């Protein structure tokens, strides 16, 4: 079946249901491999390309910005800027990173202005279609922190200030639409209220993790996505590859993300792997590829505008994009929901 497309909030922009994530480019993938992925994705009808100033991941001073640079050289060579929806992100607040820009790193005018100009230069374009805050300034429970713990420090720029700077980027023609990432329901509603109160551009998307092991988005944020028309761009739809089943039984495949980088343990907890086994068993029972089943589930959620896949090999990329052809039967959905009812959000 051909690629499907959905509206990105109220932006007037349509995006492919499968989007291409890029955070391995420059670390696990070379420039030539990145270009090959982009060529194939475009051929298959993918329009949304998502990146960030911090990429590749894990973030390091030596590689920061390399992913955007790879996309920039591809855009220059292919001359296809009008065929893609290009999304990137400005880093949120940090007390630790001292190599991105002079401290303090905040979502304020100095940082955001410097970030967008550097991104546009690396991407070799005059504008980005979607500009997102990568994470909030304030301490919140994201990136695997499951429980909210109040912190006695809060050095964040006011949300109104952040939105005002982003609005100026839209006015200047550097950005078409605004989004957020790794944000909470509170932060989302506050930004929407600030936009309405001050006549500033509304955010049109939220990029948060969403997969069979982590459906926490459904608890509070999905209603906001639906009622306020803030589309979800789902990242980690395979739980960093865990839902493919390749780490079953303690396996450590050569070159795989969890094998290379021990810091990523969010989805490889004992309960995460145990629950993954249950989902893989459902897929095997119905003759489905486990990864495609997991991706098809995300594709089918009504609050999802685009499912951001990431791959290190062309074989993975092709199989992941093929999930657009899979519609889960009611009995498969029922068995997935039964597992979720017993083991909900074990990696949320």
DRENNUMAR-989354 format. One record per atom (N, C-alpha, C, CB): x, y, z. Coordinates in steps of 0.001 Angstrom, whole numbers, padded with zeros to 6 digits, always signed. Glycine has a CB too. Example, Ala and Ser with C-alpha at 12.3 -4.5 7.8 and 13.67 -1.06 7.14 Angstrom:
% DRENNUMAR-989354
+013190-005690+007800+012300-004500+007800+013200-003300+007800+011308-004473+009046+012850-002250+007080+013670-001060+007140+012900+000030+007870+014084-000598+005725
This chain:
% DRENNUMAR-989354
+000846-001182+000000+000000+000000+000000+000890+001244+000000-000962-000001+001226+000445+002324-000662+001264+003534-000674+001332+004171+000710+000712+004539-001686+002289+005064+000892+002429+005776+002146+001158+006572+002444+003653+006704+002106+000842+006714+003712-000300+007508+004149+000206+008820+004741-001164+006727+005184-000680+009821+004779-000307+011153+005269-001377+011687+006204-000090+012129+004097-000943+012446+007194-001865+013012+008181-001492+014468+008439-001838+012192+009507-002477+015264+008880-002180+016670+009175-001328+016805+010430-003478+017466+009339-000448+017790+010423+000375+018106+011585-000315+019220+012355+001827+018520+011167-001131+018811+013324-001910+019788+014073-002713+020680+013147-001002+020632+014946-002709+021992+013451-003412+022967+012626-002451+023747+011742-004203+023923+013501-001291+023176+011477-000249+023894+010750-000523+024034+009262+001055+023206+010942-001389+023188+008730-001579+023145+007284-000544+022283+006578-001538+024536+006722+000344+021678+007372+001385+020798+006841+000931+019350+006999+002750+021037+007565+001120+018539+005982+000855+017108+006075+002175+016365+006205+000058+016604+004842+002171+015294+006991+003383+014491+007179+003075+013027+006918+003956+014677+008605+004085+012299+006519+003932+010864+006289+003728+010145+007617+005163+010293+005547+002887+009122+007616+002608+008362+008843+003887+007713+009369+001528+007281+008584+004776+007309+008483+006115+006877+008876+007061+008054+008670+006582+005618+008054+007738+008448+009740+008743+009500+009641+010121+008899+009861+008469+010630+010662+011145+009588+009383+012500+009061+009493+013264+009765+010599+013241+009207+008166+013603+009006+011642+014465+009495+012698+015924+009329+012296+014179+008761+014015+016791+010164+012858+018153+010254+012325+019248+010211+013383+018294+011508+011541+018943+009870+014619+019906+010108+015692+021131+009186+015674+019216+009967+016998+021136+008174+014817+022326+007310+014724+023336+007819+013696+021912+005886+014365+022949+008784+012879+023818+009245+011797+024954+010099+012354+023009+010045+010753+026158+009663+012084+027320+010363+012602+027960+009643+013766+026942+011745+013016+027269+008601+014254+027819+007755+015318+027845+006305+014850+026986+007892+016627+026658+005743+014607+026568+004371+014115+026487+004305+012591+025360+003683+014719+026102+005404+011962+025966+005425+010505+026839+006506+009888+024507+005643+010108+027434+006176+008764+028285+007113+008035+027423+008067+007217+029276+006359+007119+028065+009068+006628+027364+010016+005771+026768+009309+004550+028315+011137+005327+027520+008401+003969+027010+007669+002799+025794+006827+003175+028110+006769+002200+025829+006203+004336+024684+005400+004788+023483+006295+005072+025051+004586+006049+023729+007454+005655+022632+008393+005905+021983+008811+004597+023136+009632+006668+022784+009127+003596+022249+009534+002296+021456+008398+001643+023389+009983+001368+021929+007170+001792+021214+006020+001223+019855+005849+001904+022056+004724+001371+019820+006030+003222+018547+005938+003944+017586+007026+003476+018777+006050+005466+018082+008238+003329+017241+009343+002886+016705+009097+001479+018022+010655+002928+017553+008605+000601+017108+008314-000769+015980+007286-000770+018287+007804-001622+016171+006215-000007+015167+005157+000010+013875+005637+000665+015705+003926+000745+014007+006382+001769+012822+006888+002459+011996+007777+001534+013225+007667+003722+012658+008651+000813+011940+009539-000106+011261+008742-001212+012898+010572-000715+011946+007723-001691+011386+006849-002725+010120+006152-002237+012420+005809-003158+010076+005816-000936+008917+005121-000362+007810+006083+000097+009364+004266+000813+007994+007362-000123+006939+008317+000203+007064+008981+001553+005647+007647+000137+008157+008729+002262+008369+009406+003543+008707+010868+003271+009505+008714+004369+008019+011749+003970+008281+013178+003819+008888+013791+005077+006999+013904+003465+008550+013269+006252+009026+013871+007504+010412+013336+007866+008030+013592+008653+011379+014231+007962+012738+013905+008394+012973+014644+009708+013819+014301+007299+013247+013909+010769+013382+014516+012089+014813+014415+012597+012428+013854+013079+015350+015539+013059+016708+015557+013584+016765+016499+014772+017723+015981+012494+017974+016848+015218+018154+017738+016372+019573+018265+016378+017842+017004+017706+019757+019434+016961+021105+020005+017031+022047+019140+017868+021048+021415+017611+021515+018339+018799+022335+017511+019679+022775+016202+019038+021583+017216+020939+022146+015823+017923+022423+014513+017327+023798+014472+016684+021360+014165+016294+024445+013292+016649+023932+011968+017022+023908+011729+018532+024765+010900+016365+023235+010639+018876+023108+010189+020258+023869+008879+020407+021610+010019+020666+024641+008698+021497+024807+009591+022639+025472+010905+022240+025623+008906+023722+025015+012017+022843+025573+013316+022485+026993+013488+023021+024680+014430+023011+027864+014001+022151+029245+014271+022538+029710+015540+021836+030173+013069+022189+030613+016240+022438+031150+017463+021856+031741+017186+020479+032210+018075+022778+032405+016040+020338+033116+015723+019101+032184+015456+017920+033997+014526+019320+030957+015040+018193+030054+014670+017098+028833+015570+016984+029601+013254+017275+028618+016454+017935+027415+017285+017960+027245+018047+016649+027469+018267+019133+026036+017969+016090+025718+018655+014844+025998+017857+013589+026465+019913+014779+026644+016717+013736+027039+015943+012560+025827+015414+011791+027933+014781+012977+024786+015035+012519+023594+014502+011858+022970+015552+010951+022566+014020+012896+022807+016770+011460+022258+017843+010627+023149+018104+009413+022097+019131+011451+024454+018030+009603+025378+018261+008489+025199+017221+007392+026822+018249+008985+024979+015958+007780+024749+014908+006792+023473+015178+005984+024658+013539+007485+022435+015636+006671+021190+015965+005971+021425+017149+005039+020051+016283+006981+022210+018106+005495+022510+019274+004674+023227+018930+003391+023331+020242+005450+024205+018046+003458+024925+017669+002227+024016+016887+001285+026180+016832+002564+023084+016117+001856+022118+015392+001021+021176+016373+000325+021307+014384+001873+020679+017358+001054+019784+018350+000467+020477+019117-000652+019286+019319+001540+021735+019447-000429+022483+020183-001455+022677+019325-002701+023850+020638-000909+022979+018038-002505+023233+017154-003640+021960+016794-004401+023914+015892-003165+020866+016570-003678+019633+016083-004319+018710+017216-004773+018881+015175-003362+018880+018405-004171+018042+019557-004513+016546+019211-004408+018372+020049-005937+016184+018660-003264+014805+018185-003073+014165+018785-001822+014780+016657-002982+014594+019987-001451+014098+020585-000206+012576+020667-000176+014690+021977-000021+011955+020933-001329+010508+021100-001374+009745+019791-001233+010119+021762-002654+010452+018663-001232+009787+017368-001150+009736+016801+000274+010484+016388-002056+010381+017471+001213+010418+016946+002579+009887+017962+003578+011840+016542+002955+009441+017433+004706+009092+018241+005874+010242+018057+006852+007687+017818+006512+011019+019102+007027+012249+019027+007814+011997+019536+009226+013379+019837+007144+012282+018676+010195+012080+019021+011602+013401+018912+012351+011012+018105+012250+013681+019895+013190+014845+019789+014068+014478+020351+015434+016077+020538+013469+015452+020320+016361+015152+020680+017750+016275+021507+018354+014918+019423+018593+015881+022387+019270+016831+023139+020066+016927+022463+021430+016408+024643+020198+018141+022290+021922+018340+021624+023206+017680+022405+024338+019834+021448+023488+017133+021677+025295+016517+022301+026460+017547+022652+027513+015465+021388+027054+017064+022935+028697+017936+023359+029775+018867+022255+030249+017117+023853+030922+020063+022640+030651+021029+021679+031169+021969+022365+032145+021824+021028+030023+022246+021687+033246+023229+022192+034205+024594+021571+033946+022779+021904+035648+024643+020595+033031+025862+019809+032839+026593+020108+031536+025529+018357+032886+025842+020305+030443+026478+020494+029141+027119+021878+029075+025450+020314+027995+028417+021907+028848+029116+023188+028758+029817+023356+027416+030128+023316+029887+029521+022466+026472+030193+022522+025179+029277+022895+024021+030827+021209+024895+027979+022970+024260+027065+023326+023169+027095+024834+022921+025624+022864+023492+026891+025586+023986+026983+027047+023976+027447+027484+025358+025605+027718+023593+027942+028696+025492+028339+029164+026822+027165+029062+027802+028853+030622+026751+027441+028613+029002+026395+028511+030009+025826+029891+030331+026939+027845+031282+024576+029965+030811+023688+028833+031054+022951+028388+029794+022688+029187+032130+022753+027086+029656+021998+026541+028535+020530+026569+028908+022464+025093+028173+019760+027431+028259+018353+027624+028561+017568+027862+027279+018164+028794+029533+016261+027743+027381+015398+028036+026234+015044+029523+026257+014102+027151+026256+016084+030354+026133+015913+031803+026122+016348+032347+024765+016722+032470+027271+016265+033660+024608+016543+034267+023312+017965+033995+022839+016304+035756+023378+018938+034139+023719+020337+033936+023320+020562+032530+022790+021276+034202+024499+020090+031530+023522+020328+030149+023136+019534+029747+021900+019988+029232+024280+018256+030097+021856+017413+029673+020734+017873+030319+019431+015941+030024+021004+018210+031610+019473+018665+032300+018272+019957+031691+017742+018865+033786+018557+020896+031424+018638+022155+030807+018217+021916+029415+017661+023141+030743+019385+020997+028677+018285+020727+027297+017877+020128+027228+016482+019792+026628+018870+019100+028039+016197+018454+027939+014892+019405+028370+013784+017179+028789+014856+020200+029390+014025+021122+029840+012981+022174+028777+012674+021804+031146+013403+022673+028109+013723+023665+027051+013506+023035+025854+012792+024282+026605+014849+021796+025509+013169+021113+024383+012525+020871+024662+011045+019780+024091+013229+020398+025864+010724+020136+026203+009326+021413+026145+008492+019509+027596+009227+022503+026566+009086+023782+026514+008370+024191+025074+008092+024880+027227+009174+024075+024206+009108+024447+022799+008902+023503+022114+007924+024448+022044+010237+022219+022442+008002+021223+021814+007141+021229+022390+005720+019845+021973+007752+021930+023484+005526+022043+024131+004215+020665+024486+003641+022797+023216+003238+019857+025121+004496+018527+025550+004098+018213+026876+004777+017463+024477+004453+017219+027577+004236+016828+028865+004804+015781+028737+005904+016304+029761+003718+015144+027567+005998+014063+027411+006976+013905+025943+007349+012731+027971+006419+013286+025713+008495+012843+024372+008864+011322+024402+008952+013488+023897+010222+010713+023298+008625+009246+023238+008656+008705+023140+010074+008753+022056+007842+009429+022427+010937+008986+022253+012316+010183+022435+013234+008326+020856+012528+010079+023373+014153+011154+023611+015125+010625+023261+016505+011661+025099+015078+011336+022357+017183+010856+021799+018443+011842+022076+019582+010624+020290+018300+011304+022309+020770+012149+022306+021962+012408+020840+022305+011471+023085+023174+013675+020473+022470+014030+019056+022627+013583+018496+023977+015535+018875+022472+013689+019304+025012+013177+018936+026333+012987+020231+027106+014150+017942+027093+012201+020218+028171+011947+021450+028919+013190+021942+029668+010807+021231+029904+013149+023218+030031+014179+023773+030901+014072+023223+032319+014084+025290+030925+012865+023081+032757+012625+022728+034160+012831+021228+034385+011199+023140+034583+013113+020824+035624+013271+019386+035899+011920+018674+035839+013926+019166+037284+011805+017677+034961+010575+016894+034824+010940+015415+034722+009751+017352+033575+009927+014567+034812+010170+013123+034730+010094+012669+033269+009140+012337+035601+011225+012849+032568+011316+012351+031200+012606+011558+031043+011257+013516+030176+012834+011034+029837+014010+010212+029544+014136+009038+030524+015280+011072+029593+013016+008367+030783+013050+007167+031614+012789+007389+033083+014346+006521+031470+012685+008641+033519+012328+008892+034922+010829+008687+035064+012746+010341+035379+010448+007675+035805+009041+007283+035829+008211+008103+036803+008925+005830+036179+008788+008553+037884+008019+009240+038924+008454+010694+039032+008186+008532+040283+007495+011556+039290+007816+012967+039430+008435+013213+040795+006562+013840+039233+009599+013824+040794+010265+014208+042034+010533+015694+041965+011588+013402+042259+010005+016431+042928+010198+017874+042923+011658+018214+043168+009312+018542+043977+012185+019102+042357+013572+019559+042523+013566+020958+043120+014340+019546+041163+014515+021225+043977+014541+022530+044628+015266+023580+043785+015202+022416+045989+015647+023196+042572+016228+024172+041650+015338+024273+040423+017683+023778+041250+015199+025454+039917+014432+025663+038700+014925+026952+038071+012892+025714+038985+015799+026786+037095+016431+027940+036458+015878+028172+035064+017939+027751+036393+014684+027678+034825+014116+027706+033481+013739+029111+033042+012903+026813+033413+013869+029340+031750+013281+030546+031162+011767+030406+031220+013773+030769+029685+011030+031479+031479+009563+031385+031494+009043+030856+030161+008935+032762+031799+008008+030047+030220+007448+029484+028998+007024+030577+028015+006259+028592+029331+006512+031670+028539+006076+032776+027675+007264+033370+026917+005375+033873+028510+008418+033449+027590+009614+033970+026928+010056+033032+025804+010759+034160+027948+010079+031731+026114+010460+030749+025096+009546+030835+023881+010425+029333+025677+008245+030866+024130+007281+030916+023025+007419+032211+022237+005848+030775+023554+007706+033297+022917+007875+034572+022230+009063+034562+021281+008039+035682+023237+010163+033961+021704+011341+033859+020829+011022+032977+019626+012563+033289+021607+010377+031850+019865+010010+030948+018772+009064+031641+017797+009359+029666+019324+008154+032452+018325+007238+033199+017465+008003+034161+016558+006219+033971+018313+009061+034746+017079+009875+035648+016262+010557+034900+015113+010928+036344+017132+010909+033637+015357+011516+032834+014289+010510+032564+013176+012053+031505+014849+009261+032336+013557+008197+032147+012561+008025+033434+011756+006849+031741+013247+007988+034556+012459+007813+035854+011804+008959+036150+010833+007715+036968+012854+010163+035700+011209+011341+035943+010369+011440+034981+009193+012594+035842+011201+010562+033976+009142+010577+033016+008037+011585+031896+008193+010848+033727+006771+012182+031787+009372+013149+030709+009599+012466+029406+009990+014139+031113+010681+011229+029494+010440+010480+028345+010953+009037+028459+010477+010550+028269+012518+008453+027330+010069+007050+027346+009643+006098+027030+010790+006835+026351+008516+006454+026053+011621+005558+025629+012699+006386+025242+013915+004659+024441+012246+005729+025232+015077+006415+025006+016353+005940+023723+017019+006197+026191+017294+006874+023025+017654+006538+021805+018381+007344+021701+019660+006777+020575+017510+006993+020712+020462+007682+020435+021714+008043+018955+021756+006805+020830+022939+008936+018601+022659+009359+017206+022783+009678+016908+024236+010588+016909+021883+009433+015671+024635+009694+015231+026012+009029+016161+027021+011208+015165+026278+007836+016601+026664+007107+017563+027481+005983+016874+028252+006540+018689+026605+005523+017519+029302+004467+016989+030150+003119+017588+029756+004770+017274+031630+002012+016997+030236+000711+017618+029979+000627+019045+030518-000391+016778+030593+001197+019291+031703+001176+020641+032272+001874+021630+031351+001839+020652+033654+003081+021284+030916+003823+022178+030044+003116+022420+028727+005191+021627+029788+002501+021378+028188+001775+021509+026929+000622+022495+027061+001253+020149+026472-000179+022340+028111-001330+023219+028292-000905+024646+028600-002221+022695+029402+000169+024819+029353+000648+026166+029653+001100+026879+028374+001805+026109+030671+001760+026167+027490+002199+026765+026222+001005+027118+025339+003141+025804+025474+000005+026260+025326-001196+026542+024543-001922+027760+025104-002134+025320+024527-001998+027852+026426-002671+028991+027057-001913+030285+026790-002810+028765+028571-000561+030222+026836+000244+031412+026580+000049+031905+025153+001724+031122+026839-000030+030971+024213-000238+031351+022818-001596+032033+022643-000138+030117+021903-002615+031470+023260-003962+032041+023137-004040+033410+023796-005002+031102+023761-003406+033524+024943-003452+034775+025706-002709+035909+025000-002861+034561+027093-001602+035571+024358-000736+036607+023787-000810+036706+022268+000681+036350+024190-001641+035892+021647-001763+035937+020195-000531+035426+019477-002047+037332+019754+000164+034452+020090+001377+033886+019512+001053+032560+018818+002460+033681+020603+001948+032057+017970+001678+030780+017289+001495+029628+018273+002814+030450+016324+000522+028764+017997+000300+027582+018829+001302+026497+018459-001148+027061+018671+001650+025680+019431+002409+024484+019105+001482+023527+018365+003006+023818+020389+002047+022795+017401+001219+021904+016581+001542+020433+016816+001399+022234+015111+002646+020162+017539+003040+018767+017724+003780+018581+019033+003910+018296+016562+003785+017338+019490+004563+016942+020656+005269+015639+020309+003657+016784+021934+006574+015598+020504+007353+014399+020194+007764+013737+021502+008608+014743+019324+007083+012665+021846+007326+011936+023085+007477+010445+022773+006173+012175+024103+008067+009689+023709+008167+008246+023470+006788+007598+023499+009085+007586+024516+006589+006624+022621+005332+005880+022617+005563+004532+021961+004212+006667+021881+005313+003466+022712+005493+002109+022198+004748+001140+023102+007002+001733+022108+004763-000126+022760+004015-001130+023530+004483-001244+024975+004131-002477+022864+005739-000895+025239+006258-000962+026609+006047+000339+027371+007736-001305+026589+005682+001370+026661+005531+002687+027274+004396+003434+026588+006854+003498+027188+003194+003260+027119+002026+003958+026598+001575+005047+027569+000880+002968+026334+002531+005588+028329+002208+006622+029310+001569+007846+028662+003460+007035+030061+001858+008088+027386+001266+009224+026686-000252+009169+026741+001736+009261+025234-000818+007975+026796-002268+007831+026774-002921+008326+028067-002637+006381+026536-002164+008382+029146-002757+008665+030451-003279+010089+030548-001744+008420+031547-002493+011059+030134-002941+012447+030217-002768+013216+028929-002210+013147+031302-001717+012909+028195-001371+013723+027029-002224+013420+025802+000076+013522+026687-002729+012194+025682-003487+011836+024474-004762+012661+024356-003834+010341+024481-005411+012941+025467-006624+013760+025408-006288+015177+024942-007321+013799+026789-005159+015695+025409-004723+017011+024952-004452+016968+023448-003458+017471+025724-003748+015919+023007-003444+015782+021583-004724+015808+020754-002667+014480+021320-005750+015118+021242-007018+015030+020513-007802+016339+020569-007867+013899+021076-008031+016842+021757-008910+018012+021915-008260+019320+021488-009349+018127+023350-006943+019403+021637-006240+020641+021292-005544+020562+019931-005220+020970+022366-005649+019413+019280-005056+019225+017946-003549+019453+017982-005706+020176+016925-002902+018782+018932-001442+018784+019034-000977+017366+018723-000946+019259+020467-000504+017155+017520-000234+015807+017026+000979+015179+017707-000020+015838+015524+000880+013882+017974+002032+013153+018512+002942+012698+017385+001573+011943+019345+004216+013018+017523+005273+012405+016724+005909+011383+017648+006335+013476+016175+005599+010125+017433+005996+009070+018365+007442+008662+018136+005078+007853+018224+008268+008794+019163+009641+008311+019019+009866+007066+019865+010642+009405+019411+010931+006347+019565+011219+005033+020177+010039+004080+020032+011568+005198+021667+009448+003952+018828+008293+003072+018675+008629+001596+018876+007691+003263+017314+009915+001259+018820+010343-000119+019089+011077-000224+020419+011240-000628+017959+010963+000791+021265+011663+000738+022544+013160+000536+022349+011095-000378+023413+013756+001400+021490+015178+001289+021155+015534-000076+020578+016022+001557+022383+014610-000637+019842+014860-001912+019168+014493-003136+019966+016272-002003+018804+014167-002957+021244+013883-004101+022112+012676-004888+021623+013649-003634+023544+011637-004199+021143+010410-004878+020735+010562-005707+019461+009324-003867+020540+011717-005627+018815+011988-006534+017700+012252-007947+018193+013178-006037+016885+012572-008062+019486+012887-009363+020065+014345-009747+019970+012075-010404+019410+015179-008858+019427+016571-009247+019179+017422-009342+020443+017203-008269+018238+016906-008812+021561+017659-008908+022813+017125-010015+023729+017619-007571+023545+016242-010852+023199+015629-011922+024002+016688-012858+024571+014623-012722+023156+016439-013304+025785+017349-014251+026422+018707-013679+026755+017527-015427+025551+018781-012349+026862+020053-011725+027187+020992-011567+026011+020725-012506+028233+020485-011750+024793+021333-011628+023599+021870-010213+023456+020550-012021+022339+023071-010109+022929+023704-008816+022664+024235-008825+021224+024864-008528+023695+023367-008567+020261+023788-008616+018860+024913-007622+018574+022600-008332+017944+025864-008034+017786+026987-007165+017433+026487-005913+016726+027995-007914+016543+026978-004762+017159+026623-003501+016527+025299-002919+016950+026613-003674+015086+024515-003657+017755+023208-003160+018188+023387-002062+019235+022344-004313+018756+022392-001206+019314+022497-000023+020176+022752-000375+021634+021238+000801+020074+021997-001349+022153+022143-001715+023567+023466-002438+023824+020971-002598+024010+024021-003004+022790+025315-003662+022921+026430-002622+022979+025548-004639+021752+026299-001594+022161+027347-000581+022059+027343+000406+023228+027195+000174+020764+026147+000756+023695+026038+001841+024670+025296+001362+025921+025313+003059+024048+026017+001157+026980+025420+000640+028210+024514+001650+028900+026503+000210+029160+024632+002907+028532+023817+003941+029177+022325+003769+028878+024276+005325+028725+021995+003081+027779+020591+002931+027400+020009+001657+028009+020444+002908+025863+019432+001771+029186+018911+000601+029900+017410+000681+030144+019627+000443+031222+016795+001702+029612+015386+001949+029909+014475+000786+029554+014929+003167+029184+014738+000157+028408+013841-000891+027919+014391-002303+028124+013561-000674+026456+015563-002412+028721+016156-003743+028923+016159-004147+030392+017582-003773+028380+015252-003585+031169+015066-004041+032536+014477-005453+032499+014145-003064+033336+014597-006217+033572+014007-007565+033570+012528-007562+033212+014190-008211+034926+011751-006632+033759+010321-006611+033461+010079-006142+032028+009575-005700+034454+010950-005269+031508+010823-004843+030126+011046-005992+029161+011795-003731+029834+012081-006782+029406+012376-007922+028536+011320-009021+028691+013774-008485+028848+010839-009209+029908+009797-010223+030136+008519-009857+029391+009504-010375+031646+008147-008587+029449+006935-008144+028754+007128-008185+027243+006549-006726+029197+008323-007844+026791+008622-007947+025360+008413-009372+024865+010064-007496+025076+008841-010352+025652+008655-011749+025261+007184-012061+025013+009212-012681+026338+006296-011465+025813+004862-011702+025651+004358-011104+024333+004082-011106+026842+004835-009912+024006+004421-009292+022739+004997-010041+021538+004861-007820+022696+006235-010480+021647+006849-011243+020557+006086-012542+020341+008340-011535+020859+005645-013150+021426+004877-014400+021315+003561-014173+020566+004592-014982+022718+002922-013045+020803+001691-012727+020070+001983-012629+018575+001068-011404+020586+003063-011924+018247+003427-011772+016836+003695-013126+016188+004661-010871+016696+004486-013952+016858+004814-015270+016297+003552-016116+016118+005820-016008+017206+002657-016051+017077+001416-016839+017023+000606-016498+015769+000562-016591+018288+000638-015222+015383-000177-014782+014247+000640-014637+012965-000849-013461+014573+001868-015139+012984+002697-015104+011781+003171-013716+011395+001946-015690+010645+003357-012871+012398+003773-011496+012141+005221-011274+012574+002847-010514+012867+005869-010328+011928+007179-009884+012385+006960-009038+013643+007942-009071+011263+007650-009333+014753+007410-008593+016005+007601-007090+015862+008328-009105+017086+008633-006684+015141+008880-005250+014978+007754-004600+014183+010231-005008+014282+007312-005258+013119+006240-004685+012308+004932-004631+013076+006057-005485+011030+004671-005617+013919+003466-005582+014745+003502-004391+015690+003316-006887+015539+004647-004192+016344+004782-003078+017283+004630-001739+016568+006140-003142+017999+005202-001619+015380+005104-000371+014616+003685-000149+014102+006090-000385+013442+003042-001216+013671+001672-001097+013166+000732-000604+014263+001180-002450+012615+000974-001060+015489+000154-000591+016608+000278+000927+016747+000573-001293+017928+001496+001444+016706+001704+002889+016813+001091+003615+015625+003198+003212+016912+001298+003080+014424+000737+003707+013220-000771+003911+013340+001048+002856+011986-001438+002983+013996-002900+002974+013995-003537+003869+015045-003382+001590+014192-002761+004463+015936-003353+005289+016989-003827+006623+016398-002331+005531+018138-005037+007038+016725-005610+008242+016100-004913+009542+016486-007057+008349+016460-004190+009557+017605-003513+010788+018033-002093+010888+017479-003475+010860+019556-001654+009891+016719-000316+009894+016133-000364+010496+014730+000268+008459+016090+000454+011522+014498+000583+012056+013143+001657+011297+012386+000910+013560+013175+002784+010995+013082+003872+010296+012405+004624+009432+013410+004835+011300+011718+005022+008270+012943+005746+007284+013737+007213+007351+013316+005154+005831+013545+008068+007846+014200+009463+008111+013838+010319+006862+014016+010030+009262+014684+010581+006198+012915+011418+005004+012950+012892+005411+012829+011020+004016+011810+013756+004534+013292+015192+004741+013135+015831+003405+012820+015823+005377+014411+016797+003412+011941+017421+002154+011533+018907+002376+011311+016755+001592+010252+019678+001344+011563+021112+001419+011272+021474+000639+010009+021918+000889+012458+020557-000210+009530+020802-000952+008294+019643-000731+007324+020991-002466+008585+019923-000918+006045+018869-000768+005052+017812-001842+005203+019450-000807+003655+018219-003027+005627+017245-004104+005827+016246-003713+006911+017957-005425+006202+016749-003140+008008+015852-002680+009069+014927-001586+008557+016657-002170+010273+015486-000654+007803+014689+000464+007303+013556-000029+006413+015572+001448+006533+013859-000933+005508+012840-001454+004602+011733-002182+005356+013472-002388+003582+012127-003021+006315+011136-003767+007087+010266-002827+007919+011829-004788+007998+010887-001789+008493+010123-000852+009316+009115-000075+008478+011064+000118+010032+009537+000378+007304+008611+001119+006442+007475+000219+005968+009356+001712+005232+007757-001056+005781+006728-001999+005342+005607-002170+006372+007360-003346+005049+005820-001687+007591+004753-001782+008596+003530-000975+008186+005259-001300+009958+003685-000057+007226+002548+000724+006744+001521-000173+006060+003022+001819+005778+001979-001347+005605+001087-002275+004906+000338-003218+005847+001878-003087+003914+000680-003170+007130+000102-004119+008082-001010-003470+008895+001185-004665+009017-002193-004042+008838-003311-003640+009692-003566-004779+010670-004605-003307+008847-003478-004493+011951-003637-005538+012956-005088-006013+013038-003173-005032+014322-005264-007322+013054-006603-007888+013181-007132-007676+014599-006594-009391+012827-008463-007647+014763-009041-007413+016085-008533-008383+017148-010536-007504+016005-008300-009643+016783-007833-010605+017770-006404-010299+018226-007909-012015+017200-005590-009740+017312-004227-009346+017698-004286-008152+018639-003370-009006+016447-005109-007169+018303-005290-006000+019180-005762-006436+020566-006304-005006+018561-006690-007393+020602-007230-007851+021891-006143-008496+022742-008382-008847+021670-005276-009269+022116-004201-009917+022870-003159-008899+023333-003531-011004+022016-002899-007901+022524-001995-006823+022939-002573-006093+024142-001750-005832+021778-003847-005796+024083-004478-005077+025200-004496-005923+026467-005908-004665+024830-004613-007229+026318-004603-008107+027489-003244-008072+028183-004953-009547+027084-002176-008068+027402-000842-007950+027997-000683-006579+028649+000260-008173+026928-001150-005557+027977-001042-004193+028528-001797-004075+029846-001582-003157+027520-002934-004734+029947-003727-004661+031172-002971-005256+032363-005061-005389+030980-002126-006251+032090-001357-006901+033171+000004-006256+033384-001170-008381+032866+000581-005693+032320+001962-005168+032386+002016-003782+031753+002964-006131+031668+001109-002901+032120+001056-001590+031481+002213-000669+031804-000190-000922+031856+002811-000087+030772+003826+000944+030909+004989+000522+031811+003198+002199+031448+005467-000692+031616+006569-001186+032457+007858-000404+032240+006819-002662+032178+007943+000290+031111+009126+001117+030835+008699+002568+030619+009900+000583+029590+007602+002963+031223+007066+004316+031040+007821+005336+031860+005597+004358+031406
